[in-house]
Amino acid sequence: MAHVLPELHSLFDIFPCFRTIPTEEWAAAKPHLRSFPAKSTLFRSDDAVHYTLFLISGTVQILNLTEGGREALTNRLSAGDICAMMVLSGLSDREYPGTITAETEVTVMFVEKKAFLHWIQVYAPIRNAVFGNILDGLIQLGSLLSDKMSQPLDFRLAETLLKLTSAQQPTVRITHQQLAVELGSAREVVSRVMGRMKKKGWIETGRGVVTVRQRGALTELIGDQVTEAV
């Protein structure tokens, strides 16, 4: 395999099932590695017409538009995960309905879409691995959505801000719109909740930045919500 593309070894470490593919088929699939900085868009519907991607390192967000035209976070993938919408839209010959954006710096492997769809149909190890991965992801997504819908917005916002910051680095570069996408809410609603937190002195906001001033207060808010749920 090394004479086809040495970087394939990176893919094999994350997706061992692809070792099944004969050398000549890899050459025809035109695989290539690309790296993207955080917050960049790496996959749109136009790309999905020609390519399939596999996440080698980093974390990405899958975004789509709701019926109301609002951008919403559909899922988050890490290295070794496979985008279910990408596979299913390809198999059903439908347009890819989302956008994949880098949450961190990422490295991905692109291969020709028609080659990947052929592999799924012909090679059982790949078919089993791909659909097993998708099934695990859907189960996890269902659990996350259930948890998210059962928690009030101020809880989820506090939890997100604590995850994005630390005592040593209390400031994060993020907009109200980006937080709304992350939380599955409208920007106006998120802004109102942030306004209440700001008035209490828990956070400070600037143009595209949020600074946590009272981590203890946000932590206490989360703890209170958990206690009430119990």
C-alpha positions in Angstrom: 0.0 0.0 0.0 2.8 2.4 0.8 3.6 3.0 -2.9 0.1 4.2 -3.5 -0.1 6.7 -0.7 2.0 6.5 2.4 -0.5 8.5 4.4 -3.0 5.6 4.1 -1.4 4.2 7.2 -2.9 7.1 9.1 -6.3 6.0 7.8 -5.7 2.3 8.6 -4.8 3.2 12.2 -8.3 4.8 12.7 -10.3 2.7 10.3 -8.7 -0.8 10.1 -11.5 -2.1 7.9 -10.1 -0.2 4.9 -7.1 -2.6 4.8 -9.5 -4.8 2.8 -9.2 -2.6 -0.3 -6.8 -3.8 -3.0 -4.0 -1.5 -4.0 -5.4 -0.8 -7.5 -8.7 0.3 -6.1 -7.0 2.8 -3.8 -5.3 4.3 -6.8 -8.6 4.7 -8.6 -10.3 6.3 -5.5 -7.7 9.1 -5.5 -7.3 9.4 -1.8 -5.7 12.6 -0.4 -5.1 14.0 3.1 -6.0 17.6 4.0 -5.7 19.6 7.2 -8.0 22.4 8.2 -7.8 25.0 11.0 -10.5 25.3 13.6 -13.7 27.0 12.6 -13.2 26.3 8.8 -15.8 24.6 6.6 -14.5 21.4 5.1 -17.5 19.7 3.6 -20.6 21.0 1.9 -23.3 19.6 -0.4 -21.2 20.5 -3.5 -18.3 18.4 -2.1 -20.6 15.5 -1.3 -21.4 15.1 -5.0 -17.8 14.0 -5.6 -16.1 13.0 -2.4 -16.5 11.2 0.9 -14.4 12.1 3.9 -13.0 10.3 6.9 -11.9 12.1 10.0 -8.3 11.2 11.0 -7.8 13.6 13.8 -9.7 16.4 15.6 -13.3 17.2 16.1 -16.0 18.5 13.7 -19.5 19.8 14.0 -22.3 18.8 11.6 -24.7 21.7 11.0 -27.9 21.9 9.0 -30.7 24.4 8.5 -34.0 24.0 10.3 -37.3 24.6 8.6 -37.3 28.1 10.0 -33.9 28.8 8.3 -31.9 28.6 11.5 -28.6 26.9 11.6 -28.5 24.1 14.1 -25.9 21.7 15.4 -26.9 18.2 14.4 -24.0 16.2 15.6 -20.4 16.3 16.6 -17.8 13.7 15.3 -14.3 12.7 16.5 -11.6 10.8 14.8 -13.0 7.3 13.8 -16.6 8.5 13.6 -18.5 8.4 10.3 -21.1 10.9 9.2 -24.4 9.0 8.9 -25.9 11.7 6.7 -23.0 11.5 4.3 -23.3 7.8 3.9 -27.1 7.7 3.7 -27.4 10.6 1.3 -24.9 8.9 -1.0 -26.7 5.6 -1.0 -30.0 7.2 -1.6 -28.6 9.6 -4.3 -29.9 12.6 -2.4 -28.2 15.9 -1.8 -26.1 16.1 1.4 -28.3 18.2 3.8 -25.6 19.6 6.1 -22.2 21.3 6.4 -19.2 19.9 8.3 -17.2 22.5 10.2 -13.9 22.0 12.0 -14.3 22.5 15.8 -10.6 22.0 16.3 -7.7 21.6 13.9 -8.5 18.5 11.9 -7.0 16.1 9.4 -9.3 14.3 7.0 -8.9 11.8 4.2 -11.0 12.4 1.0 -11.8 9.6 -1.4 -14.0 9.5 -4.5 -17.6 9.1 -3.5 -18.3 6.4 -6.2 -15.4 4.3 -4.9 -16.6 4.4 -1.3 -20.2 3.5 -2.3 -18.8 0.6 -4.3 -16.7 -0.6 -1.3 -19.8 -0.6 1.0 -21.6 -2.9 -1.4 -18.7 -5.2 -2.2 -16.7 -5.6 1.0 -18.5 -7.0 4.0 -15.8 -5.8 6.6 -16.3 -2.2 5.4 -20.1 -2.5 5.2 -20.2 -3.9 8.8 -17.8 -1.3 10.2 -19.5 1.6 8.5 -23.1 0.7 9.5 -22.0 -0.4 13.0 -20.3 3.0 13.4 -23.5 4.8 12.2 -25.7 2.7 14.6 -23.5 3.5 17.6 -23.5 7.2 16.6 -27.3 7.3 16.3 -27.7 5.6 19.7 -25.4 8.2 21.3 -27.1 11.1 19.5 -30.5 10.0 20.7 -29.2 9.9 24.3 -27.6 13.4 23.9 -30.8 14.9 22.4 -32.9 13.4 25.2 -30.6 14.9 27.8 -30.4 18.3 26.0 -34.2 18.6 25.8 -34.7 17.8 29.5 -32.3 20.6 30.6 -33.2 24.3 30.7 -31.2 26.7 28.5 -29.5 28.5 31.4 -28.1 25.1 32.6 -26.9 24.2 29.1 -25.3 27.6 28.5 -23.5 27.5 31.9 -22.3 24.0 31.2 -21.0 25.0 27.7 -19.2 28.1 28.9 -17.5 26.1 31.6 -16.4 23.5 29.1 -15.0 26.2 26.7 -13.1 28.1 29.4 -10.9 27.4 32.4 -9.8 29.2 35.5 -6.5 29.9 33.8 -8.2 30.9 30.5 -11.6 32.4 31.3 -12.1 34.0 27.9 -13.4 32.2 24.8 -13.8 33.6 21.3 -17.4 32.7 20.4 -20.4 34.7 19.1 -23.9 34.6 20.4 -24.9 33.0 17.1 -22.3 30.2 17.5 -23.5 29.5 21.1 -27.1 29.4 19.8 -26.1 26.8 17.2 -24.3 24.8 19.9 -27.3 24.9 22.2 -29.9 24.3 19.5 -31.7 27.6 20.3 -32.3 31.0 18.8 -29.7 33.7 19.0 -32.1 36.1 20.6 -33.0 33.7 23.4 -29.3 32.9 24.1 -28.6 36.6 24.2 -31.3 37.2 26.8 -30.0 34.4 29.1 -26.5 35.8 28.7 -27.7 39.3 29.5 -29.1 38.0 32.8 -25.8 36.3 33.6 -23.9 39.4 32.7 -26.2 41.5 35.0 -25.4 39.1 37.9 -21.7 39.6 37.2 -21.2 36.0 36.2 -19.8 36.7 32.7 -18.6 39.6 30.6 -19.3 39.8 26.9 -17.5 41.7 24.1 -17.5 41.6 20.3 -17.1 37.9 19.6 -15.8 37.0 23.1 -17.2 35.8 26.4 -15.3 35.9 29.7 -16.4 33.9 32.7 -16.0 36.0 35.8 -17.6 33.7 38.4 -17.0 30.0 37.6 -18.4 29.1 41.0 -21.8 30.7 40.3 -22.1 28.8 37.0 -21.0 25.6 38.6 -23.5 26.1 41.4 -26.3 26.7 38.8 -25.5 23.4 37.2 -25.4 21.6 40.6 -28.8 23.1 41.5 -30.4 21.9 38.3 -29.0 18.4 38.9 -30.3 18.3 42.4 -33.8 19.4 41.4 -33.9 16.7 38.7 -33.0 14.1 41.2 
